[in-house]
């Protein structure tokens, strides 16, 4: 049966597979992690949100833009409802905005990037390279949208 430690280990293995570049293996393990978390913790739960997040990233890495978008949206909605997820919301928004940009959805990426920058300003040192990266991505997105006339 399902056990919380096994569910978390599945998440960790999926994350590791993704970091090693094996998105297909990551997707399979993330799906098992998600199913186990949903069985153990019906409704909203931090572990479920984390499993959704790694599954979204795996789908994006595999080029499954629609599936990735659906999973990112599920993750963001759950993270906004789970108080313990406040610490990971910025990273999810960042990855989601990157996936939107890669799929050509700059208009969808813009509000996520704006929120990423706002969270970064609150959470990071003003000289943080990560905050600078967020700001540069936001600027590039705005410029690209302006060129498109949006």
Secondary structure, 3 states (H helix, E strand, C coil): CCCHHHHHHHHHHHHHHHHCCCHHHHHHHHHHHHHHHHHHCCCCCHHHHHHHHHHHHHHHHCCCHHHHHHHHHHHHHHHHHCHHHHHHHHHHHHHHHHHHHHCCCHHHHHHHHHHHHHHHHHHCCCCCHHHHHHHHHHHHHHHHHHHCCC
